[in-house]
Amino acid sequence: MPANAVAAATVNGQGYWPAGSATSRVNPLLRRHVPNHRLALRCPFLSLEVAWMSKPGQMVLVALRKMIASGELAAGERLMEVPTAELFGVSRMPVRMAFRTLEQEGLLVRFGGRGFQVRSVSADDIAGAVEVRGVLEGLAARQAAERGLSTQARATLQQCLVDGDQLFDKGFVTEDDLQAYHDLNMRFHQVIIDASHNPAIAVALARNDHLPFASVTALAVDRHDLAREYRRFNFAHMQHHAVFDALVNRQGARAEAIMREHANATLRYAETFGGGAADTGMKVILPAS
């Protein structure tokens, strides 16, 4: 994704807290999530910190993390304990713990001693995190190839390839197609990580993927240039075919190199396959809650 697309997606407006009760001071973006605040804890942004949190703390953490990753809470948006606690129907302690966890993850920064605000994330920050993801997923692919794929893992990867072929063979993509690709792409990557049988890789990826747009679970697409997006994601899908071939032939070094290069599909290939500047057509596809 071009640098200006990152800026457009992450630097918009300032949160404010109008006069009145604590509830009336809730950020409007947060209020939109009240009906769905009992989020399932299977969210892909769940991390190790959640394990020792209370259930209210887990719920607040997962909800806020997902909103930051999607860009709904933009850089500079202010968050305060009391209104956030009232919004989610919890005490201040779970909110405080969630804020501290998000601060440790680099998603929030302290603001004037009275709360936090969403950290501004630069294009270099995101590019660095994507490069780290490529290294980790490359390691997973190499270890999976060296160990050999199970029958189930091989079948799942093959089905992802078949589903992807059906999406791209018609020569164009719709927004619904990109949503479908997002889901099969997540499955493909997860199978490879699991096939490495190295839990340290999953732990490292979980921490790295908290940065907006750095995770394979967050797919940034330009709805106003679907022709370019077709070229970008069709190429990424061809890389899936290549890495699968390396995996089944037990070619560890080749599988690793392909997966490391594949991480570029998130950022640099947006410029390679069409180059235009992203605008209000940018959309971030995330997993369903």
N, C-alpha and C positions, 0 to 999 in steps of 0.2 A: 504494500500500500504506500503511495507516495507520501512524503513528509507532510505536505499541506493537507492531505486527507486526515492524517493523524491529528494535526492541529485543529482542523475543523470539527473532528469528532470529540476532542477532549477539552477544548478551550472555548466555552460558551457561557457567558453570564456569571453572575454572583448570586449565591443564595441570600435570602434576607429573612428576617423574623419580625413581622408586623407586631404592633402593640396589641395587647389583649392576653387572653389566657394562654397557658402553655400549649394547649391543643391547637389554638388558632395560629400559633407560631410555627407549626410544623411545615417544613419545606413542601411545597405543592407536589413535587416529584415523589416524595415519600408517601404523601397522602393517597396517591393513586394506587399504592400497593396494599392498602389496608385490607381489601377484600381477600387478598391472596397471601396474607402474611404468615399463615401456617404452612410454610413451604416444606416440601419433602426434603429430608436431609440427605437424599441421594444426589444432591446438586454436585456437578463436577468440580465446583470450586471449594468443596469441603477439604479441609487440611488437618494436619495432626493436632493443631490447637483445639479443634472442636472436641477431641476425645475427652478432654478433662473439663469441658464447659457444661453448665447446666443446659437443659433443653431450651429454656428461654434464650440463653446466650447463644446457643447454636442457631436458633431461628433468626435472631437479629443479625448475627454474623453472616450467615448464608444470604439473607435477603439484601443486605447492604453491599456485600461483595459482588453479587450478581448485577446490581444496579450500577455500580461503578464500572464493571467490566463491559456492560452494554452501552455505556455513555449516557444513561439516563441521569445519573448524578455526574455532572460535568466538573472539570477542574475549577476549583474556587468555591464550589457549593459548600455552605456551612452546615455542620451537624452539631447539635447540642443534646446533652443527656436527657433533660426533662421532657422536651417535646417528643424526642424519639422514643423514650420509654412509654409515654402516653399513647403514642401512635400504635405501638406494637402490643400494648396492654401488659407490660412487664414492669418490674421495678428498675431503679437506676443501675443496680449492680450488673445485671446482664449486659446492659447497654455499655457500661463503662468497660467491661471486659472485652466486648466486641470491638469497641473503639481502639483499645490498646493493641489487640491482635492485628487490626487493620493498619495501625501505625507501624507495628513491627514488620508488616509485609510491605510497607512503603506506599500504601494506598491513601493513607490519611496523614496530615501533619497538624500539629497543634496550632491553634489560632487564638492569640491574645489571652491565653490562660482561661478561656471560657468556652472550650469546645474544640472542635476540629474542623478542618476543611479538606476537601478532596485534593490530593496532590496533583499538580500539573506534571504530565508525563511527556517527555520529549520523544521525537522520532528516534534518536540515538538510544534512549532507554529501551524502546520496544525492539529495535533492531538487535540490540545486545541480547535481550531475553530470547528472541527468536533463534539467534545463533546458538545459544546455550541449549535450547530445545533440540536443535538439529544434532548437536553433539550427543545428547542423552538418547534421543531416538535412534541415532546411528549406532550407538553402543548396544541398544536393545536389539536392533536388527542383526548385528553381527553375532551376538550371543544366541539369538533365536536360530540363526542359520547353522551355527556350530553345534547346537544341541539337536536340531532337527525339529520340524513342526509335527505336532500331534495330528491325528486324523481330523479331529474337530476343528483345530485352528486352521488347517489347510482348507477345509470345506467352507469355513466362514469367510476367509480371505477370497476364495474363488467366487463366492456369492456376491461379495462386495464388488468384484471386478465385473461380473455379469450385470449387476444392477447399474454400475457406472457406464458400461457400454451402452445400455439401453437409453440412458439419459443423453449421451453425447452423439450417438450414431445418427440422429436426425439432423445434425448440423447446426443446432441452435439450442439455447436454454431459456427457460422462463424463471421467474422468481421461485415458483414451486419446485422446479428442477434443482435450483441451487439449495433450497431447503433439504431436499432429498439427498443431494450430494453431501451436504454438511453432516447429515446423520450417518451415511455409509462411511464417510471419511473418518468420523470419530470411531466407528466400529473397527475399521481397518487398522488404525493406529493402536487402538487398545489391545487388539489381538496380538500385535507384534510385541508390545510392552509385556503383556502377560506371558508370551512364549519365551521371553528371555529368562524367566524364572529368577529374576534379580529384583527383589522388592526395593532395593535402594534406588533404582532408577525411577520407580513410581513415586517414591517419597521426594526425590529431587525435582521431578517434573511438577508435582503438586505445588511445591513452593515457588518454582519459577513461573508457573502459569497464572499466578495471581495478577500479574501485570496486564492491564487491558490490552487486548488484541494479540498478546504473545502466545496464547493457548490455541491448540488445535480445535478447542471447543468454541472459539469465537471466530466466525468467518465474516470478514468485511467485504461487502460487494457493492458495486455501483449499479443501481437499478436503471440509470440513464444511459448506460453503455453495456448492454448485455452481450453485444457482439464481442467486445473485448473480454468480458468475463467468460464467455464460451471458450475463447482461445486459451485463456489463463488456466481454467480448471480442467479443460480437456487435456492440456499438457501435464498438469499435475496427476490426472488419472492415468496417463501413459506411464508416469513414473511409478504409480502403484503396480502396474503390470510388470515393470522392470524389477522392482524390488521383490515382488512375488517370485519371479523367475530365479533371482539370486537366492532367495530363501529355500526354495524347494531343491535347488541344486547344491545347497550347503556351501555357497560362496560368501563367506563371512565378510571379507574385506569389501567386496563389491556391494553387498547389501548395505553395509555401513556408509559407504560413499554416496550411494543413491539417496538414502534417508537424510543425510546431512544436506545434500543439495536440495532435497524436496522441501525443506523448511523455507526456502526462498519463495515458495509459492505464496506465502503469507504476505510478503512485502515486495521484493524486487521485481517479481514477474508481473505485478500490476503495471509497472512502467514499461517492461519489455514488450508486453503484448498490447500496445495501443497508446500508452503514454499520456493520455489527456489528464488534466487535473481533475481530481475528485471534487464533488460539490454536494449540494443538498440531496443528491441521489444516493449518497452513501447509506448503507444499511448494514447493521451488524446482526448476523444470525447466531443465536445462542441455542443451547439445548432447551427443550421444553421442561418446565418445572415439574 
